[in-house]
Amino acid sequence: MKHTVPRPVLTLRMLTVWVCLIGCERAYASWPQFLGPTRDGHYTGKALSDEWPKEGPERVWLRDVGQGFSGPIVQDHRLILHHRPGGVDRLECMDVRTGKTIWKQDTPARYVDDFGFDEGPRATPSVSEGLVTTVSADGWIRCHQLENGSPVWDVDGKTLWGSRKGFFGLAPSPLVDGGRVYLNLGGQKDRSVVCLDLKTGKLLWGTGSDEASYAAPVLAQWKAAKTLLVLTREAFVGIDPGTGKEHFRHAWRPRIDASVSAATPLIHSGQAFLTASYDTGAVLLEPSAAGVRSVWESESALSSHYTTPVLINGYVYGLDGRQERGCSLKCVEWSTGKVRWTEEGFPAGTLIAAGNRVLILGDKGELLMAEVTPEKYRLRARAQILPFLARAHPALSDGRFFARSKDKLYCFELSTSGNTPSK
């Protein structure tokens, strides 16, 4: 009798898993929004080298750019940057391999900084469904085609909804999900947090009257429901992403008025980790019958000035301290708030997690790669790669590191295939 090997049956469950895996690979190949694909500072892609030549990792290209603290994003082998050269806000699309311009769109720039700092865009763009969404420092929300830069729609949030300037301009990096744009925009009269239709810019809902913080909104499971979680200037707020209904509000902010909250909330296992500077510290929150409760709160655990920390295997790694005074790197146990170790002598900067490594880009332009565990910090590589000032959050895609200084944009090769250690 002839035996045949039965063909595997492709069930709906198997197909779903397969599609999800392909989708994850595509997402991780890019850096499509602030803090990366999963909005938590984690990179998954080509293996990174932690043995750099003495002069630092290979620089692939360098080019001039305008002002701004808006970080680069990467999608479909294109790099998008929102910056201000001269008197315009420019959305520019570049080839990730060369840095050469593919297209650019200019709009009049009207933001004036009260402190004489940088007057460029602060919010990092977001790309989804072939559309790029941006927010200017003065509250203009715009949408362009990724393919050719053609304008799709624009909304003046400051004029329409009374979005307040804050100390350093508006910096609500947009969150795009399911054809909707969510913004921590700081408008008045039920326009603190708004939701717009991605294709048309139509206002779908608005809620609250808090001034905006400098933290970005996140979407996550909260009490078994998908929830928009936003740290405003006044509180940590949970909102139904479909209707705009406020589910809970937990008052949490620095005690003094001359302060900002800038670290984006970290969400893990149905809990939220918040941190801020100005004698504020950190708190771990979880759902409760009343809406939300504190698991622990500590002024000494981690006080992040503007850096969003990263969570690796149940431990938070973040920069503690004010930007102007210098910082320390801390390892904090998620579940208890216990500080496992502290390393001194760090500048303020940004963090990206890659496995059990962290990349720390200091605001003076030095890049460090360190191995971190709850037991130890081990520096693996360091190099001065940018001049002072480097405040924008970088992007990391397919082993290439994209970062900007005050007036330059750089691309470095960090993958094991692109760096040859010095002998």
LORO-202466 format. One record per residue (C-alpha): residue number from 1; residue in three letters; x, y, z. Coordinates in nm, 4 decimals, padded with zeros to 6 digits. Layout:
! LORO-202466
(NUM; 'ALA'; (X; Y; Z))
...
***
This chain:
! LORO-202466
(1; 'MET'; (00.0000; 00.0000; 00.0000))
(2; 'LYS'; (00.1310; 00.3389; -00.0898))
(3; 'HIS'; (00.1565; 00.5782; 00.1992))
(4; 'THR'; (00.1302; 00.9519; 00.1542))
(5; 'VAL'; (00.2358; 01.2191; 00.3936))
(6; 'PRO'; (-00.0649; 01.4323; 00.4803))
(7; 'ARG'; (-00.0359; 01.7979; 00.3965))
(8; 'PRO'; (-00.0400; 02.0282; 00.6950))
(9; 'VAL'; (-00.3695; 02.2028; 00.7443))
(10; 'LEU'; (-00.3328; 02.5798; 00.7675))
(11; 'THR'; (-00.5791; 02.6666; 01.0401))
(12; 'LEU'; (-00.7056; 03.0175; 01.1081))
(13; 'ARG'; (-00.4982; 03.0244; 01.4259))
(14; 'MET'; (-00.1803; 02.9248; 01.2379))
(15; 'LEU'; (-00.2515; 03.1808; 00.9682))
(16; 'THR'; (-00.3053; 03.4505; 01.2292))
(17; 'VAL'; (00.0257; 03.3697; 01.4015))
(18; 'TRP'; (00.2073; 03.3644; 01.0653))
(19; 'VAL'; (00.0639; 03.7006; 00.9616))
(20; 'CYS'; (00.1492; 03.8501; 01.3023))
(21; 'LEU'; (00.5078; 03.7272; 01.2786))
(22; 'ILE'; (00.5494; 03.8781; 00.9330))
(23; 'GLY'; (00.3943; 04.2019; 01.0544))
(24; 'CYS'; (00.6310; 04.2150; 01.3526))
(25; 'GLU'; (00.9339; 04.1605; 01.1288))
(26; 'ARG'; (00.8285; 04.4463; 00.9048))
(27; 'ALA'; (00.7546; 04.6732; 01.1991))
(28; 'TYR'; (01.0855; 04.6048; 01.3685))
(29; 'ALA'; (01.2746; 04.6690; 01.0457))
(30; 'SER'; (01.1706; 05.0323; 01.0801))
(31; 'TRP'; (01.1490; 05.3014; 01.3468))
(32; 'PRO'; (00.8149; 05.4581; 01.2516))
(33; 'GLN'; (00.7426; 05.6804; 01.5521))
(34; 'PHE'; (00.8778; 05.8308; 01.8731))
(35; 'LEU'; (01.0496; 05.5597; 02.0853))
(36; 'GLY'; (01.0338; 05.3051; 01.8046))
(37; 'PRO'; (00.7897; 05.0410; 01.6804))
(38; 'THR'; (00.6434; 04.9574; 02.0224))
(39; 'ARG'; (00.6811; 05.3086; 02.1716))
(40; 'ASP'; (00.9033; 05.1828; 02.4550))
(41; 'GLY'; (01.2576; 05.2430; 02.3236))
(42; 'HIS'; (01.3207; 04.8788; 02.2267))
(43; 'TYR'; (01.5087; 04.7746; 01.9144))
(44; 'THR'; (01.4912; 04.4323; 01.7522))
(45; 'GLY'; (01.6832; 04.3851; 01.4305))
(46; 'LYS'; (02.0338; 04.3139; 01.3112))
(47; 'ALA'; (02.2779; 04.2236; 01.5878))
(48; 'LEU'; (02.4773; 04.5232; 01.7102))
(49; 'SER'; (02.8516; 04.5286; 01.7559))
(50; 'ASP'; (02.9841; 04.6397; 02.0939))
(51; 'GLU'; (03.3454; 04.6519; 01.9779))
(52; 'TRP'; (03.3907; 04.9790; 01.7957))
(53; 'PRO'; (03.7070; 05.1063; 01.6282))
(54; 'LYS'; (03.8966; 05.3574; 01.8411))
(55; 'GLU'; (03.7534; 05.6422; 01.6355))
(56; 'GLY'; (03.4012; 05.5139; 01.6954))
(57; 'PRO'; (03.1428; 05.3346; 01.4792))
(58; 'GLU'; (03.1516; 05.3830; 01.1049))
(59; 'ARG'; (02.9863; 05.7032; 00.9889))
(60; 'VAL'; (02.7848; 05.6265; 00.6761))
(61; 'TRP'; (02.6748; 05.9798; 00.5930))
(62; 'LEU'; (02.6331; 06.3295; 00.7322))
(63; 'ARG'; (02.4244; 06.6240; 00.6177))
(64; 'ASP'; (02.3108; 06.9692; 00.7249))
(65; 'VAL'; (01.9641; 07.0158; 00.8759))
(66; 'GLY'; (01.7724; 07.2953; 01.0450))
(67; 'GLN'; (01.6728; 07.3517; 01.4064))
(68; 'GLY'; (01.4553; 07.1253; 01.6151))
(69; 'PHE'; (01.4338; 06.8573; 01.8826))
(70; 'SER'; (01.2137; 06.6354; 01.6648))
(71; 'GLY'; (01.3688; 06.2928; 01.6201))
(72; 'PRO'; (01.4143; 06.1081; 01.2887))
(73; 'ILE'; (01.1900; 05.8153; 01.1939))
(74; 'VAL'; (01.2478; 05.5381; 00.9400))
(75; 'GLN'; (00.9945; 05.3558; 00.7225))
(76; 'ASP'; (01.0347; 05.1586; 00.3986))
(77; 'HIS'; (01.4001; 05.2593; 00.3566))
(78; 'ARG'; (01.3074; 05.6250; 00.3918))
(79; 'LEU'; (01.4078; 05.8591; 00.6684))
(80; 'ILE'; (01.1700; 06.1370; 00.7695))
(81; 'LEU'; (01.2824; 06.4482; 00.9577))
(82; 'HIS'; (01.0807; 06.7506; 01.0705))
(83; 'HIS'; (01.3143; 07.0481; 01.1111))
(84; 'ARG'; (01.3401; 07.4247; 01.0710))
(85; 'PRO'; (01.5920; 07.5626; 00.8235))
(86; 'GLY'; (01.5496; 07.9392; 00.8227))
(87; 'GLY'; (01.1924; 08.0637; 00.8433))
(88; 'VAL'; (01.0105; 07.7432; 00.7480))
(89; 'ASP'; (00.9153; 07.4167; 00.9108))
(90; 'ARG'; (01.0359; 07.1494; 00.6700))
(91; 'LEU'; (00.9177; 06.7914; 00.6454))
(92; 'GLU'; (01.1894; 06.6114; 00.4548))
(93; 'CYS'; (01.2135; 06.2577; 00.3225))
(94; 'MET'; (01.5616; 06.1154; 00.2646))
(95; 'ASP'; (01.7157; 05.7949; 00.1363))
(96; 'VAL'; (01.8389; 05.6060; 00.4454))
(97; 'ARG'; (02.1382; 05.4747; 00.2501))
(98; 'THR'; (02.2729; 05.8135; 00.1397))
(99; 'GLY'; (02.0893; 06.0908; 00.3251))
(100; 'LYS'; (01.9929; 06.2463; -00.0096))
(101; 'THR'; (01.6590; 06.4249; -00.0310))
(102; 'ILE'; (01.3717; 06.2382; -00.1966))
(103; 'TRP'; (01.1141; 06.5124; -00.1333))
(104; 'LYS'; (01.0505; 06.8023; 00.1001))
(105; 'GLN'; (00.7542; 07.0158; 00.1991))
(106; 'ASP'; (00.7881; 07.3615; 00.3599))
(107; 'THR'; (00.5313; 07.5513; 00.5656))
(108; 'PRO'; (00.5694; 07.8915; 00.7334))
(109; 'ALA'; (00.7239; 07.8704; 01.0820))
(110; 'ARG'; (00.5683; 08.0990; 01.3430))
(111; 'TYR'; (00.6950; 07.9603; 01.6751))
(112; 'VAL'; (00.9072; 08.1951; 01.8873))
(113; 'ASP'; (01.0870; 08.0469; 02.1872))
(114; 'ASP'; (01.0521; 08.2504; 02.5065))
(115; 'PHE'; (01.3966; 08.1473; 02.6315))
(116; 'GLY'; (01.5955; 08.1967; 02.3137))
(117; 'PHE'; (01.6475; 07.8222; 02.2678))
(118; 'ASP'; (01.5904; 07.6211; 01.9542))
(119; 'GLU'; (01.2776; 07.7258; 01.7592))
(120; 'GLY'; (01.2317; 07.4128; 01.5488))
(121; 'PRO'; (00.9724; 07.1358; 01.5844))
(122; 'ARG'; (00.9777; 06.9319; 01.9074))
(123; 'ALA'; (00.7375; 06.6470; 01.8283))
(124; 'THR'; (00.8656; 06.3415; 01.6406))
(125; 'PRO'; (00.6514; 06.2488; 01.3370))
(126; 'SER'; (00.4606; 05.9222; 01.3028))
(127; 'VAL'; (00.4096; 05.7194; 00.9853))
(128; 'SER'; (00.1219; 05.4778; 00.9305))
(129; 'GLU'; (-00.0798; 05.3584; 00.6313))
(130; 'GLY'; (00.1451; 05.5514; 00.3949))
(131; 'LEU'; (00.0809; 05.8822; 00.5724))
(132; 'VAL'; (00.3153; 06.0982; 00.7815))
(133; 'THR'; (00.1664; 06.3004; 01.0686))
(134; 'THR'; (00.3545; 06.5942; 01.2214))
(135; 'VAL'; (00.2938; 06.8542; 01.4907))
(136; 'SER'; (00.4754; 07.1890; 01.4967))
(137; 'ALA'; (00.5915; 07.3672; 01.8109))
(138; 'ASP'; (00.2984; 07.6070; 01.7767))
(139; 'GLY'; (00.0298; 07.3408; 01.7368))
(140; 'TRP'; (-00.0156; 07.2924; 01.3622))
(141; 'ILE'; (-00.1026; 06.9292; 01.2896))
(142; 'ARG'; (-00.0301; 06.8191; 00.9328))
(143; 'CYS'; (-00.0527; 06.5026; 00.7282))
(144; 'HIS'; (00.1448; 06.4204; 00.4124))
(145; 'GLN'; (00.1787; 06.1276; 00.1748))
(146; 'LEU'; (00.4903; 05.9212; 00.2522))
(147; 'GLU'; (00.5398; 05.8425; -00.1157))
(148; 'ASN'; (00.5764; 06.1963; -00.2497))
(149; 'GLY'; (00.5103; 06.4423; 00.0345))
(150; 'SER'; (00.1802; 06.5649; -00.1045))
(151; 'PRO'; (-00.0246; 06.7472; 00.1640))
(152; 'VAL'; (-00.3357; 06.5589; 00.2760))
(153; 'TRP'; (-00.4794; 06.7845; 00.5493))
(154; 'ASP'; (-00.3786; 07.0323; 00.8191))
(155; 'VAL'; (-00.5376; 07.1534; 01.1435))
(156; 'ASP'; (-00.4421; 07.4580; 01.3522))
(157; 'GLY'; (-00.4766; 07.3193; 01.7047))
(158; 'LYS'; (-00.3750; 07.6435; 01.8716))
(159; 'THR'; (-00.6413; 07.8531; 01.6992))
(160; 'LEU'; (-00.9205; 07.5943; 01.6965))
(161; 'TRP'; (-00.8787; 07.4409; 02.0410))
(162; 'GLY'; (-00.6670; 07.6832; 02.2418))
(163; 'SER'; (-00.3601; 07.4590; 02.2720))
(164; 'ARG'; (-00.1262; 07.6268; 02.5183))
(165; 'LYS'; (00.2374; 07.6961; 02.4450))
(166; 'GLY'; (00.3828; 07.5681; 02.7714))
(167; 'PHE'; (00.7372; 07.6562; 02.8706))
(168; 'PHE'; (00.9093; 07.5198; 02.5608))
(169; 'GLY'; (00.6439; 07.4927; 02.2923))
(170; 'LEU'; (00.4235; 07.1966; 02.2058))
(171; 'ALA'; (00.5852; 06.8549; 02.1708))
(172; 'PRO'; (00.3028; 06.6011; 02.1374))
(173; 'SER'; (00.4595; 06.3214; 01.9297))
(174; 'PRO'; (00.1506; 06.1758; 01.7585))
(175; 'LEU'; (00.0345; 05.8218; 01.8237))
(176; 'VAL'; (-00.1351; 05.6612; 01.5230))
(177; 'ASP'; (-00.3377; 05.3413; 01.5511))
(178; 'GLY'; (-00.6270; 05.1960; 01.3563))
(179; 'GLY'; (-00.6645; 05.4971; 01.1299))
(180; 'ARG'; (-00.6743; 05.7415; 01.4215))
(181; 'VAL'; (-00.4296; 06.0062; 01.5435))
(182; 'TYR'; (-00.4073; 06.0589; 01.9213))
(183; 'LEU'; (-00.2481; 06.3767; 02.0586))
(184; 'ASN'; (-00.1631; 06.5126; 02.4027))
(185; 'LEU'; (-00.2265; 06.8622; 02.2679))
(186; 'GLY'; (-00.3148; 07.0667; 02.5771))
(187; 'GLY'; (-00.6221; 07.2369; 02.4354))
(188; 'GLN'; (-00.9004; 07.3848; 02.6467))
(189; 'LYS'; (-01.2705; 07.2989; 02.6903))
(190; 'ASP'; (-01.2540; 06.9226; 02.6231))
(191; 'ARG'; (-00.9585; 06.9496; 02.3888))
(192; 'SER'; (-00.6670; 06.8547; 02.6147))
(193; 'VAL'; (-00.6392; 06.5130; 02.4464))
(194; 'VAL'; (-00.7790; 06.4826; 02.0955))
(195; 'CYS'; (-00.8393; 06.2083; 01.8413))
(196; 'LEU'; (-00.8384; 06.2827; 01.4669))
(197; 'ASP'; (-00.9211; 06.0746; 01.1635))
(198; 'LEU'; (-00.5921; 05.9847; 00.9953))
(199; 'LYS'; (-00.7256; 06.0195; 00.6411))
(200; 'THR'; (-00.9147; 06.3480; 00.6807))
(201; 'GLY'; (-00.7971; 06.5264; 00.9962))
(202; 'LYS'; (-01.1569; 06.5395; 01.1203))
(203; 'LEU'; (-01.1911; 06.5712; 01.4979))
(204; 'LEU'; (-01.3447; 06.2452; 01.6244))
(205; 'TRP'; (-01.3406; 06.3378; 01.9929))
(206; 'GLY'; (-01.1705; 06.5536; 02.2520))
(207; 'THR'; (-01.1568; 06.5339; 02.6295))
(208; 'GLY'; (-01.0202; 06.7160; 02.9347))
(209; 'SER'; (-00.8810; 07.0630; 02.9854))
(210; 'ASP'; (-00.5299; 06.9904; 03.1204))
(211; 'GLU'; (-00.2275; 07.1619; 02.9741))
(212; 'ALA'; (-00.0074; 06.9218; 02.7790))
(213; 'SER'; (00.3024; 06.7629; 02.9252))
(214; 'TYR'; (00.6036; 06.6697; 02.7122))
(215; 'ALA'; (00.5255; 06.2967; 02.7382))
(216; 'ALA'; (00.3767; 06.1025; 02.4468))
(217; 'PRO'; (00.0513; 05.9037; 02.4741))
(218; 'VAL'; (00.0537; 05.5230; 02.4621))
(219; 'LEU'; (-00.2066; 05.2538; 02.3887))
(220; 'ALA'; (-00.2089; 04.9426; 02.6054))
(221; 'GLN'; (-00.4250; 04.6861; 02.7794))
(222; 'TRP'; (-00.5523; 04.8324; 03.1050))
(223; 'LYS'; (-00.8017; 04.6395; 03.3142))
(224; 'ALA'; (-00.8584; 04.3998; 03.0210))
(225; 'ALA'; (-00.9462; 04.6810; 02.7797))
(226; 'LYS'; (-00.7406; 04.8660; 02.5222))
(227; 'THR'; (-00.6889; 05.2102; 02.6736))
(228; 'LEU'; (-00.5253; 05.5358; 02.5720))
(229; 'LEU'; (-00.2901; 05.6282; 02.8560))
(230; 'VAL'; (-00.1771; 05.9897; 02.8746))
(231; 'LEU'; (00.0399; 06.1792; 03.1194))
(232; 'THR'; (-00.0821; 06.5388; 03.1019))
(233; 'ARG'; (00.0707; 06.8264; 03.2967))
(234; 'GLU'; (-00.1707; 06.7499; 03.5803))
(235; 'ALA'; (-00.2472; 06.3775; 03.5863))
(236; 'PHE'; (-00.2152; 06.0261; 03.4503))
(237; 'VAL'; (-00.5364; 05.9676; 03.2572))
(238; 'GLY'; (-00.6961; 05.6583; 03.1043))
(239; 'ILE'; (-00.9266; 05.7190; 02.8072))
(240; 'ASP'; (-01.1448; 05.4982; 02.5882))
(241; 'PRO'; (-00.9700; 05.5277; 02.2477))
(242; 'GLY'; (-01.2970; 05.4811; 02.0609))
(243; 'THR'; (-01.5172; 05.7346; 02.2378))
(244; 'GLY'; (-01.2884; 05.9658; 02.4354))
(245; 'LYS'; (-01.4619; 05.8772; 02.7616))
(246; 'GLU'; (-01.2294; 05.9235; 03.0590))
(247; 'HIS'; (-01.2048; 05.5984; 03.2566))
(248; 'PHE'; (-00.9792; 05.7223; 03.5344))
(249; 'ARG'; (-00.7674; 06.0157; 03.6443))
(250; 'HIS'; (-00.4771; 05.9976; 03.8894))
(251; 'ALA'; (-00.3315; 06.3340; 03.9929))
(252; 'TRP'; (00.0463; 06.3181; 03.9478))
(253; 'ARG'; (00.2892; 06.5970; 03.8615))
(254; 'PRO'; (00.5906; 06.7882; 04.0008))
(255; 'ARG'; (00.5029; 07.0013; 04.3022))
(256; 'ILE'; (00.6430; 07.3270; 04.1653))
(257; 'ASP'; (00.4875; 07.5189; 03.8774))
(258; 'ALA'; (00.8175; 07.5872; 03.6976))
(259; 'SER'; (00.8539; 07.2248; 03.5899))
(260; 'VAL'; (00.7830; 06.9807; 03.3102))
(261; 'SER'; (00.6995; 06.6107; 03.2861))
(262; 'ALA'; (00.8625; 06.4597; 02.9799))
(263; 'ALA'; (00.9177; 06.0836; 03.0262))
(264; 'THR'; (00.6590; 05.8757; 02.8420))
(265; 'PRO'; (00.4827; 05.6194; 03.0669))
(266; 'LEU'; (00.6116; 05.2619; 03.0527))
(267; 'ILE'; (00.3355; 04.9999; 03.0476))
(268; 'HIS'; (00.3946; 04.6357; 03.1422))
(269; 'SER'; (00.1649; 04.3566; 03.2633))
(270; 'GLY'; (-00.1241; 04.5950; 03.3204))
(271; 'GLN'; (00.0834; 04.8399; 03.5260))
(272; 'ALA'; (00.2238; 05.1858; 03.4508))
(273; 'PHE'; (00.5610; 05.3310; 03.5537))
(274; 'LEU'; (00.5844; 05.7108; 03.5680))
(275; 'THR'; (00.8862; 05.9246; 03.6477))
(276; 'ALA'; (00.9610; 06.2977; 03.6590))
(277; 'SER'; (01.2222; 06.5342; 03.7953))
(278; 'TYR'; (01.1837; 06.8403; 04.0254))
(279; 'ASP'; (01.1778; 06.6314; 04.3466))
(280; 'THR'; (00.9068; 06.4058; 04.2077))
(281; 'GLY'; (01.0579; 06.0582; 04.1644))
(282; 'ALA'; (00.8680; 05.7580; 04.0335))
(283; 'VAL'; (00.5470; 05.5654; 04.0889))
(284; 'LEU'; (00.4081; 05.2278; 03.9793))
(285; 'LEU'; (00.0320; 05.2300; 03.9209))
(286; 'GLU'; (-00.2206; 04.9557; 03.8531))
(287; 'PRO'; (-00.5980; 04.9317; 03.8027))
(288; 'SER'; (-00.8255; 04.9248; 04.1055))
(289; 'ALA'; (-01.1967; 04.9334; 04.1824))
(290; 'ALA'; (-01.1690; 05.3112; 04.2189))
(291; 'GLY'; (-00.9798; 05.3417; 03.8902))
(292; 'VAL'; (-00.6102; 05.3294; 03.9776))
(293; 'ARG'; (-00.3926; 05.2726; 04.2831))
(294; 'SER'; (-00.0254; 05.3111; 04.3698))
(295; 'VAL'; (00.1757; 04.9874; 04.4079))
(296; 'TRP'; (00.4757; 05.1871; 04.5286))
(297; 'GLU'; (00.5973; 05.5460; 04.5108))
(298; 'SER'; (00.9467; 05.6796; 04.5754))
(299; 'GLU'; (01.1155; 06.0169; 04.5405))
(300; 'SER'; (01.4578; 05.8511; 04.5358))
(301; 'ALA'; (01.4025; 05.5599; 04.2950))
(302; 'LEU'; (01.4302; 05.7472; 03.9648))
(303; 'SER'; (01.3775; 06.1143; 03.8778))
(304; 'SER'; (01.3974; 06.1508; 03.5009))
(305; 'HIS'; (01.4225; 06.5052; 03.3664))
(306; 'TYR'; (01.3281; 06.4347; 03.0060))
(307; 'THR'; (01.4531; 06.0822; 02.9287))
(308; 'THR'; (01.2084; 05.7959; 02.8888))
(309; 'PRO'; (01.3663; 05.4951; 03.0647))
(310; 'VAL'; (01.3640; 05.1408; 02.9244))
(311; 'LEU'; (01.2346; 04.8196; 03.0800))
(312; 'ILE'; (01.4436; 04.5042; 03.0378))
(313; 'ASN'; (01.3419; 04.1740; 03.2008))
(314; 'GLY'; (01.1562; 04.3309; 03.4910))
(315; 'TYR'; (01.4029; 04.6118; 03.5640))
(316; 'VAL'; (01.3884; 04.9777; 03.4664))
(317; 'TYR'; (01.7079; 05.1478; 03.3471))
(318; 'GLY'; (01.6960; 05.5248; 03.3417))
(319; 'LEU'; (01.8889; 05.8490; 03.3814))
(320; 'ASP'; (01.8301; 06.0126; 03.7178))
(321; 'GLY'; (01.8835; 06.3848; 03.7749))
(322; 'ARG'; (01.8493; 06.7270; 03.6150))
(323; 'GLN'; (01.9977; 06.7965; 03.2735))
(324; 'GLU'; (02.1965; 07.0995; 03.3901))
(325; 'ARG'; (02.3483; 06.9180; 03.6900))
(326; 'GLY'; (02.4453; 06.5839; 03.5401))
(327; 'CYS'; (02.2826; 06.2449; 03.5872))
(328; 'SER'; (02.3369; 05.8938; 03.7118))
(329; 'LEU'; (02.2237; 05.5702; 03.5489))
(330; 'LYS'; (02.0020; 05.3597; 03.7744))
(331; 'CYS'; (01.8641; 05.0081; 03.7730))
(332; 'VAL'; (01.5251; 04.9955; 03.9480))
(333; 'GLU'; (01.3204; 04.6828; 04.0170))
(334; 'TRP'; (00.9821; 04.7263; 03.8481))
(335; 'SER'; (00.7719; 04.5476; 04.1085))
(336; 'THR'; (00.9186; 04.7100; 04.4220))
(337; 'GLY'; (01.0948; 05.0351; 04.3277))
(338; 'LYS'; (01.4145; 04.9066; 04.4880))
(339; 'VAL'; (01.7312; 05.0575; 04.3374))
(340; 'ARG'; (01.9647; 04.7696; 04.2514))
(341; 'TRP'; (02.2610; 04.9846; 04.1479))
(342; 'THR'; (02.3635; 05.3375; 04.0550))
(343; 'GLU'; (02.6393; 05.4469; 03.8150))
(344; 'GLU'; (02.7484; 05.8110; 03.8440))
(345; 'GLY'; (02.8911; 06.0535; 03.5912))
(346; 'PHE'; (02.6384; 06.0543; 03.3069))
(347; 'PRO'; (02.5070; 06.3477; 03.1070))
(348; 'ALA'; (02.1384; 06.3826; 03.0300))
(349; 'GLY'; (02.0475; 06.1908; 02.7181))
(350; 'THR'; (01.8322; 05.9291; 02.5508))
(351; 'LEU'; (01.8113; 05.5506; 02.5861))
(352; 'ILE'; (01.7495; 05.2638; 02.3447))
(353; 'ALA'; (01.7339; 04.9017; 02.4591))
(354; 'ALA'; (01.8742; 04.6235; 02.2386))
(355; 'GLY'; (01.8515; 04.2899; 02.4183))
(356; 'ASN'; (02.0457; 04.3298; 02.7418))
(357; 'ARG'; (02.2379; 04.6251; 02.5996))
(358; 'VAL'; (02.1479; 04.9922; 02.6298))
(359; 'LEU'; (02.2584; 05.2662; 02.3952))
(360; 'ILE'; (02.2937; 05.5991; 02.5736))
(361; 'LEU'; (02.3311; 05.9109; 02.3610))
(362; 'GLY'; (02.4364; 06.1967; 02.5865))
(363; 'ASP'; (02.3293; 06.5517; 02.5140))
(364; 'LYS'; (02.6936; 06.6451; 02.4561))
(365; 'GLY'; (02.7147; 06.3944; 02.1692))
(366; 'GLU'; (02.8860; 06.0925; 02.3264))
(367; 'LEU'; (02.7400; 05.7485; 02.2516))
(368; 'LEU'; (02.7826; 05.4658; 02.5017))
(369; 'MET'; (02.6884; 05.1000; 02.4748))
(370; 'ALA'; (02.6593; 04.9081; 02.7995))
(371; 'GLU'; (02.5550; 04.5625; 02.9099))
(372; 'VAL'; (02.3035; 04.5878; 03.1928))
(373; 'THR'; (02.1654; 04.3295; 03.4342))
(374; 'PRO'; (02.0182; 04.3660; 03.7854))
(375; 'GLU'; (02.3629; 04.2756; 03.9184))
(376; 'LYS'; (02.5928; 04.4961; 03.7163))
(377; 'TYR'; (02.6636; 04.7690; 03.4654))
(378; 'ARG'; (02.9383; 04.6929; 03.2155))
(379; 'LEU'; (03.0519; 04.9528; 02.9646))
(380; 'ARG'; (03.1244; 04.7862; 02.6318))
(381; 'ALA'; (03.1967; 05.0811; 02.3986))
(382; 'ARG'; (03.1935; 05.4585; 02.3890))
(383; 'ALA'; (03.2711; 05.7271; 02.1310))
(384; 'GLN'; (03.2186; 06.0970; 02.0708))
(385; 'ILE'; (03.0011; 06.0825; 01.7593))
(386; 'LEU'; (02.8129; 06.4150; 01.7621))
(387; 'PRO'; (02.8989; 06.7685; 01.8651))
(388; 'PHE'; (02.7109; 06.9459; 02.1415))
(389; 'LEU'; (02.3957; 06.9714; 02.1435))
(390; 'ALA'; (02.2147; 06.6367; 02.0984))
(391; 'ARG'; (01.8675; 06.6432; 02.2547))
(392; 'ALA'; (01.6457; 06.4708; 01.9952))
(393; 'HIS'; (01.5675; 06.1024; 02.0375))
(394; 'PRO'; (01.7611; 05.8992; 01.7764))
(395; 'ALA'; (01.6292; 05.6178; 01.5559))
(396; 'LEU'; (01.7771; 05.2694; 01.5175))
(397; 'SER'; (01.6779; 05.0636; 01.2135))
(398; 'ASP'; (01.8442; 04.7547; 01.0625))
(399; 'GLY'; (02.1612; 04.8245; 01.2560))
(400; 'ARG'; (02.1907; 05.1872; 01.1491))
(401; 'PHE'; (02.1785; 05.4651; 01.4062))
(402; 'PHE'; (02.0318; 05.8012; 01.3014))
(403; 'ALA'; (02.0908; 06.0988; 01.5296))
(404; 'ARG'; (02.0890; 06.4757; 01.5037))
(405; 'SER'; (02.2862; 06.7525; 01.6659))
(406; 'LYS'; (02.1916; 07.1198; 01.6612))
(407; 'ASP'; (02.2352; 07.1509; 01.2841))
(408; 'LYS'; (02.3530; 06.8137; 01.1486))
(409; 'LEU'; (02.1975; 06.4718; 01.0874))
(410; 'TYR'; (02.4217; 06.1639; 01.1088))
(411; 'CYS'; (02.3947; 05.7999; 01.0090))
(412; 'PHE'; (02.6211; 05.5423; 01.1785))
(413; 'GLU'; (02.6564; 05.1703; 01.1179))
(414; 'LEU'; (02.6252; 04.9803; 01.4468))
(415; 'SER'; (02.5554; 04.6269; 01.3212))
(416; 'THR'; (02.8105; 04.3480; 01.3484))
(417; 'SER'; (02.8269; 04.3287; 00.9691))
(418; 'GLY'; (02.9219; 04.6940; 00.9352))
(419; 'ASN'; (03.1916; 04.7451; 01.1980))
(420; 'THR'; (03.5385; 04.5970; 01.2077))
(421; 'PRO'; (03.7088; 04.6329; 01.5492))
(422; 'SER'; (04.0521; 04.7886; 01.5499))
(423; 'LYS'; (04.3454; 04.5534; 01.6044))
***
